[in-house]
Amino acid sequence: MIDDQVEAAFAPDGVLAASDPRFEPRPQQTRMALAVSRALDGNGRLVVEAPTGVGKSLAYLLPGALWAVGGGRRLLVSTYTRALQEQIIDKDLPIVAEALRRMGLALRYSMLQGSENYLCVQRLERCWRRGGHGPDSRAALERLVSWASRGASGHRSRLPSVVPQPLWARISRDPERCAGSSGRYWDRCLYRKDRQGAEQSHILVVNHALLLSGARLPAFDGLVVDEAHNLEETATSHYGQTVSESALKRLLLDLEELESELPAVKGLASGAAKEARAFFGNLAEALELPRSPAESASRVLQGGERVPAPLFLDKLAVELGRLGEELAEREESIELRMFQGRISGISSAIKGIFACQAPEIARWAESSHAGMELKALPLEVGERLAEGLFSRDIPVVLASATLSAGSGLKEFKAHVGLQGAEEFVVDSPFDYEGQAALLLIEDLPEPSDDPSYFDSIAGCCQELIEAVAGGLFILFSSWKALREVHERLKARVNGRPIWMQGDSGHEALIQDFARAGDAVLLGVDTLWQGVDVPGGALSCVVMVKLPFPQFGSPMEESRRRWHESIGRNYFESYSLPRALMKFRQGFGRLIRSSHDRGAVVVLDPRLLRRRYGPSFLEVLPRCRRLESISELRQFLSGKARVIEGIATKKSPG
């Protein structure tokens, strides 16, 4: 029954076409929607690889909505990025809701993010009363107090103005400091209002971090995980432990703010802050790591390190517990218990990281300008996900544009604990042979940290910028290489924006890039995936280096040792497949619609010199091969005529 409804909805004269004038029937989208419908209706497990252009969001939202509304169920949809979350809520679900309305059905949907994304009225008013703010913070607080008094949305993205991060850290919701229904702010809680909306929804949109966090999500009957290629990374962070000197410092500053309301805590935070500085200084010395703000270094922990114990944290936790009992009748006692729990947790984490001997856990210490950081992260999370997130007997769909190195989904399913899931790979709707070209440049040095290497890369990038009239992404695998090349390009290129990741917020930077039309944007990880810039604003994607995992990083060094200890070849079983998948993702930034035309340029000569080079070419769709920058210029010069022709056909008269 639902299959028939789904097929009819995606037809040229169906409810989706009637609900959205931009809707274009695509057989790939319909096939995916039917596969999702059958998985939901049959309580199945499905993994879908659907490349750009298929329209995968509608392909799972429409059947998901019919399944949820028709059966009085709730479908949880999880994404990795906030941008996709907001696209689903603001663009896709309104279309689906209108389509269902035309079928006589009413769809309710909402979005929920981690509570740190919500304004806390209690913390806002406390911050306002405390005073001592600069003009900008005072003005922002005045606007927020007025906003909160009207009972409007407390989500950070819906607030009347941008809130600086230092201020947001003082006024956002902290679940461990919340008195809940026993607190005097319960009736005014803005997060509670969003939670109530979630309880009434057929489709609830969350992110991967919230999905895995153990937060009390409303009960759900089915799960769709979009951007599923990021699920393993999110789970690695979730199941691991991180202790940072800067986070402890912020926590102690928060405790210090309580002194005005609870004189009994006076001196506790400042005393602990001094002891924390001494502790991390001694720890760095024991691990032979620098403490200079100008130096960064890391060390893999192998067990047996002689390090100081965080006794000052244990002492502080005991004192906070005693004060909490003495002040049990006051609402602030809840916050004292929160601080006690967090301080105890940090102490336990430090001890646990150094005591851990499990070979499948990567452990290391880092020292940088921000202070010290200790990490313990699992090298594999599939079994944990299978026993946790995927242990319930409900239908599950995982979807992404790129889930493999082009050789099937078996490896991905093992990494996320869904070995028995059905696979569904959708073909691309794009004509890559007509729309895309590939240029491999061999006469460059192999990647290194030598200044002459960066000179060569910058020189080649300058030639490419001069040959390409539209916008360019230049993708790097390390921040060092990005900064070195960016400095050189800024000095050599005039008349065009030369931006780098971090110049402003990610979403604002992408919007500025798309508007500019001829900008050059240098980036690392976040630009390799999940960025959508259709049209001539992105005409060329340059990959400076084959995207192998960072050799020598603590995580990869630990992974290499572990693979070797269990008889695996690290390069063949992990490093190469990950590089191939990321290479596919980078290529996928280029063609975002059937009207796009552009080229990918690779500046790493190893692609043509090493035995693994052909593997990278095999994972790409068949497209035109170019031999020189001159040919690149000629190929892209046809772009203006193509776009002009399309525009002429659409223009009246």
N, C-alpha and C positions, 0 to 999 in steps of 0.2 A: 504493500500500500504506500509506504513512504517512498519507495523507489519510484513509483509512478509520479508521485507529487514532485519529487526532485527533478526527474527528467522533464516534466512539464514546466517547472519553474525556470529551467535553464534554456528552454526553447526560444527561438527568435521572437515568438509572439507570447512568451510567458510572462509571469508576474515580475521577474527581475527586469526585463526589458521595459515593462510598463512603469516600474518604480524608479528606474535610473536611465535617463536619456543617453548616458555614455556607455551603457552595457553593450558588449559585443559578444555574441555566442561563440564559444570556443570548445571544440570537441574534447580537448584535454581537460578543461575545467569540469565539464559534465562527467567525464569518466572518473575523475578524482572524487567528485561529489557523490557519485553512486557508490564508489568504494568506501567512502567514509560512512555513508548511510547504512550500508550493509554491516560494517564493523559495529556501529552503535546499536543497530537493531538486533544484531546477533551476539552482543556482549563479547565482541572480539578484541584482538590486539592488532593494530595496523601501523606500519611505518611507511610514510609516503615521502618520496623525493620528487618535488615539483619545481622545476626551474622557473626563473623569472619569466613573467609574461603569462603564466597559466592562470593567475588569479586565485591562488590557493586559499586566501582568507575567506572569500565567498564560498569556495568549494567545501569548506568545513562548517562555516557559520550557518548557511541555509539548511543543510540536512540536520545540523546540530540543533537549530531552532525548532524545526519540525518535530524532531525526536523529543526535545525537552517539553515543548508546549503540549504536544499530543499526548504525552504520558504523564504530565504533571511532575516533571523531573527538573533537576538542575544540572547544567553542563558547566564545568570549570574550563576556562580557556586560559592558558598560561603563555606569556611571551617573555623574551629576554630583555628587549629594549623598551623603554618608555615610549619611543616614537611609534612603534607598532601597536602598543597598548592603546595609545590615544587615537591612532588611525582607525582601529577596530571600533572604538567607542564613538568617535565623532563622525566617521565616514561610512564604515562598512555596516555596522549594526543598524543605523537608521534606515539604510536601504533594505536590509533583511526584514526589519520590523514593518516597513511599508509593504513589502512583498507578502508577508504573512497577513497583514490587514486585508489585503485584496483577496486572500483566501479565507477570510472570516475568522482569523486567529489573532490574539493579542499577545505580543512578546514583551516581556519585561527584562531589562538588562542593566547592569551596572559594572563599575570598575572599583577595585579595591587594591590599594598598595600598602606597603609596610607602614606601620604607625608613625615612623619617623618622618613621613611625608605630610603629616597633618599638624595643624596648629593646635596647641593646648591652651585653652582659655585660662586655666589656673596659672601656668607658667608665664603666659603673656601678661596677666595682671600683676603677678609678682615682679616681673622684670620692669613693668611700667612704674610700680610703686617705689622700686629701689632707686630709680633715678640715676644720675651721673652719666647720662647718654650724650653723645655728640649730636649736633643738629640733624644730621641725616638719619641716625637711628631713632631720635626722638620723633621726627616726622613720620617715619615708617611705623613706629609703635602707635602713634595717634590714629593713623589710617586703619591699622589692624584692630585696635580696640573698638573702633566704630564698626568695622566690618563684622567682627565677632558678635557684637551686641545685636546685630540684625539676624543672627542665626544662619548666615550664608555658608556656603561650602568652606570647609576648613582645609581642603587639599591645597598643597603649595602651588600647584599649577593654576588653580582657580582664584588665587588671592588677587587683590586689586593692584598690586605692584610687586616688583621683584624684591625679595628679602635677602640681604647679604648673608652669606653662610655663617659668619661668626654670630650674628644676631639670631639666625634660624636655629642654631644649636642650643640657644638658651630658651626658646619659646616653642619648640616642636614637641610633639607628644613622646613621652618615654613610658612604655607600658609598665616598667618595673617601679615607676614612681607614681603610678596611678592608683588612687584610692577606690576606683570603681564606683559601684552603686552606693557605697557607704560615704562617699565624699560629697562635699557641698556643691561641687561643680558638675555633678552627674547629669542634671537636667539640661545643662548648657554644653555638654560635650559634643564637639563637632564630629569627632571620629565615630562616636556612637551612632550619629545620624546616618553616616555612610554605611555603617555595619547593618543598620536596620534596612536600608535599601538593598543591601546584598542578600539579606535573608528572604526578600520577596522576589528575587530575580530568577528567571529561567536560565539566563546565561550570565555568569560572573567572570569578569576578566581580571586576572592577577598577573604577577610576574614570577619568574622561576625562583627568585630568592624567597618570596613570600610562600610559594607553593611548598618549598622544602623546609621552611623555618620552624614548622611545628606550631605556627600561630593558629588560633582557633578559628579556622575558616568555617563558613556554613557547610553543612553536610552536602555532598555532591554525588551524583549518580553516574557521571561520565566525565572523562578528562581528555582534552585536546592540548597537546604541547606543541606550539609553533616555535620557530627558531630553535628547533630541537638540537641542532648541532652545538648549541651552547649549554645544554643541560649537564653534560659531563663536567664542564668547567665550573658551573655554579655548584654542583654537588661536591666537587673537590674542595671548594672553599667552605661549604656548609659542614661537611664532615671533618674538616680539619680544625686546627687551633692556631690563632694568631695573637700574640701579645706585643703591643707596641708601646714604647716609652711615651709617645705623644698622646695616645689614647688615655693612658694612666694620668698623665699631666692634666688633660681636660677633665677627667673624672674628679680629680682632687680640687680643681678650680670650681667645679659645680658644688662640691662639698663645702668649700670655703664660702660660697654664696649663702649657705644656710645660717652662717654665724649671726646675721642680723636678726633672725627669728628664733634661733636656738643658741643663746650665748654659751650653752654647755659644750658645744662643739668647737668653741674658739681655740685656735692654736693647733687643733688636730691636723687639719689639712696642710697648713704651712709647714708643720713639723714633718709630716709624711713626705711632702714635696722635696724637702732637703734630703731626706733619707733615700728617696727614689733616685735623685741625681747621683748620690754616692754609690748606690747599688748598681746602677747601670754603668757607671764609670768603672767600678771594680769588675763587673761582668765583661766589659769590653777588654779590659786589661788581661783577664784570665783567658779570653778567647783570641787574644792578640789582634784585635780589631781597632781601627783608629777612632778617635772621638772628635776629630777636627771636622767642622761643618763643610770644609772644602773637599774632604775625602769621603769616598764611598767604598765599601768592601763587604764581602760576605764569606761565610765559612760553613761548610757542610758539617753537621754534627754526627759523629759516628759512635758516640757512647764513651763513657769513661772520662768525660771532661770534668775537671775540678773547678766548680763554679760556686759562688756564694749563694746561700739560701735567702729567699725573700722574707726574712723574719719580721721586718718592719710592717709588712702587709698583714701578717697573722696577728700582730699586736694591735694594729689599727682596727681590724675586723672584730676582735674581742671587745675593744673599747666601744665601738659603735653598737655592738649587740647589747652591751650593758646599758648604754644610754637609751636605746630603743625600749628596753624593758622598763626603765625608770619613767619614760615619757609615754607609756603605752596609751594613755588617755588622749593624747594629742594627735592630730592628723599627721603632723610631721614625723611621727614615729614610723609611718609607712615608708617615707623617704630614707630614714635612717636604716631600716631593714634592707631597703634596696641597695644602699651604699655598702652595707655589710656583705650582702650577697655578691655584689660585683667585686669587691676587694678580695673576698675569699676565693672567688672564681679565678681571678688573675693570679693569685698566689698558687692555686692548684694547677693552673695551666703552665706556669713557669716550671714548677716541679715536674709535671707530667712530660713536658717536652724534653727535658734533660734525662728523665728516667726511661723514656721509651726506647725499646731495643728492636721493635718490629721492623724487618727489612722492607716491608711494603709501605712504610711511612717515610716520606722525605722530611728531613729535619734540618733546619739551618738558622743561622743568625746573620743579620744584616746591620750595618752601621752606615748612616747617611746624615745629611744636614738636618733631617727630621728627628734624629735620635736612633735608638736601637729598636730592632724588631725581631721577634722570635717566631718561627713558623714550624708547624708539623702538619703535613698534608698527605692524604692517602694517594698512592700512585694508581690505584684502580678503585672505582666506585660502583661497578656493575652489580656486585652481590648486595651491597648496601641498598641500592635503589630497588632491587628485586624484593628485598625483605622489608622495605619501607614503603616508598611511594607506590610501587606497583604490586603490593601484596594483596590489595583488595580485589574482590571479584566484580569489577566494573569494566565497561568498555574503555579502551585507551587508544588514542590516535596520536602519533608523533609525526610532525611534518616539518620540512625545511626545503630550501632551494638546493642545498648541497649537504649531503650526509655521508658521502663516501669519496674515495679517490677514483671513482669511476669503475670500480670492480665489484659492485654489489654491496648490499647493506649488512652482510653478516658481521663484519667487524664492528660497525656502529652499534648493532643490536647487542652484541656482547658487552660493549663498553657501558651501556646504559641499563643492562639487566633485563632485556626483552628478547632473549634468544629465540623464543617460540613465536614471535609476532609474524604476521603475514607481511610481505613486501609488496609495494606498489610504486613503480618508477614511471613517471609521466614524461613523455617526450616534449621537447621545446617547441613552442609555436613560432619561433623566429627563424628567418632565413639567414643564418650566419654566413653562408657563402656569399651572399649578396650584400650583407650589412656590415660585416666585420673583417678586419685584416690583422695579420700578425707580423711583426718585424723583430728579428733576433739580431742583435748587434754583437759581433764577435771580437772586434778589434779594441777591446777594453781589458784592463787588468782584472784578475780575479779578485774577489772581495778581500779587503784587509783594512787595518786601521792606519795605514800609511797615508800621510797628507797627500802624496801624489795620486793615490787612488781617488780620494775625494775631489781632487782637481780634475781628474779625468771624467768622473761621473758628472760633476757640475758642468763641464764643458759640453758633454754630450746632451745633457738636459737643456742647456741653453740653445743648442741647435734644434732640438725638438720643439721647444717653446716658439722659436722663430718660424718653424715650419707649420705649426698648428694654429689656425685662427681661433678655434674654440677653446674651451677650458681643458685643463689637464689635471689628473691625479698623478702624483709621483709617490709610489708606495715603497716604504722602507721596512726593514726587519729590526732596526735598532734606533733608539733615540739619538745615539752618538752620531751615526751616519746622517740622520735627518738634519740635525743641527749644523753639522759641518757643511753639508751641501746647501742648506738654506742660507747660511751666511755668505757663501760664495755667489749664489744666484742673486741675492739682494743687491750685491755690488755690481753684477754684470747685466741684469735685465732691467730695462726702463719701460715705463708706459703701460705696464700690466700689474695687477695685484699679485704679489708673491706671498702667500700665506702659509703658515704651518699649523698643524694640530696643536691646540693649546693657546692660540692667539686670542680666542674667545670661547664661549661655551660651544659644545659639539653641534647642537641643533642650529644655533645662530650662525655658526661658521658655514654649515652646509647651505643654509638659506642664502647667506651673502654670496657664496660661491655660485649657486644656481642663478641668482639675479645678475651677477656680474657678466656672465656669458663668455668671458675670455680669461678667467682667473686661473692661477696655478696654485694648487693646494698640495702640500707635502704632509704625509701622515704615516702613522704606524698601524697597529692592530685594528683600531675601530674603523678605519677607512677601507680595510680589506673586505669587509662584510657589512651587510645590512644598510648600505647607503644607496639611496635612490635619487639619481639626478638625470632625468630623461632629457633628450634633445641635445642641441649643439653646445649647451653649457658644459657638457662633458664629452669631448671628442676623442680624447686619448688617455689611456691608462698606461703609466710607465711603472714597471716592476724593476726596481734597482737590483734586487738580489732574490734568488730563489728562497722561498719562505720556510726554510728548515727551522725547527725549534731552536731557540738560542743556545748554541753550543757553549758548555762551560757554566751555564747558570746553575744555581744550587738544585733547582727542581729537575733539570735535565741530567745533571751529573748523578743525582740520586736514582733517577729512572734508568740511566744506562747501567749503573752498578747492579740494580735489582734485576734488570733483564738478563744480564750476564750471569747472575747467581742462579737463575732458574733455566739456563741453557738457551735463552733466546738471543737472536741477533738484534740489537737495539736499532740499528740503522734500517734494516729490512722490515722489522715488525712494527716499528713505531715512528722513527724520524721521517723516513721517506713517505709513508702513507699520509702523515699529517701535513707534510709539505705539499704533496699533490692535492690534497683537499683544499688547502688554503690558496694554492695556485688557481684552482677552479673558481674559488670565491672571488679572488682578485679579478680574474677575467670577467666574471659575472657582473662587475660594476659597470661595464661598458654599454651593453645593449639592454635598455630598459623598456623599449616599446618597438612596435613593428616599423616605426618611422625613423628610428635611430640609425646612425651610421658612424663608425669610428674604428680606431685601431688600438691594439695592445702592443707595447714595445717592451722587450726584456733586455736588460743591460748586463745580465750575468752570463759570461761566456761559457761557464760550466755546462750550460744547457746544450751546447754543441760539442763539448770536449769530453764530458764524462760519460761513463757507461749508463748512468741513470737518466741522462738527458732525454732519450726518446720517451721515457715514461711520462714526462711532463707534457710532451706534445700529444700523447695518446689520450690524455684526459680532457683535452679541449675539443669543442665541436669543430667540425670541418669548416675552415674559413680560408680566405685568400692569404697567401704568403707573399710578403714584400721583401725586397732585397736591399733597400737603401732608404735613407731619409728623403731623398728626392722622390722616390716612388710613393713614400708616405704622403708627401705634400700633394702629389697628383691624385692619389686615392681620395684624400679628404677634400680636395677641391671640388669633387663631384657632389659633395654633401650639400653645398649651397643650392645647386641646381635641383637636387632631389627635394629638399625642403620647400624651395620656391615652387616646384611643380605641385606639391601637395597643397600648399597654401592657395595656389591659383585655382585648383579644383574646388576648394571649399569656399572661395570668395564669390560673392554674387556677381552676375553679369558677365 
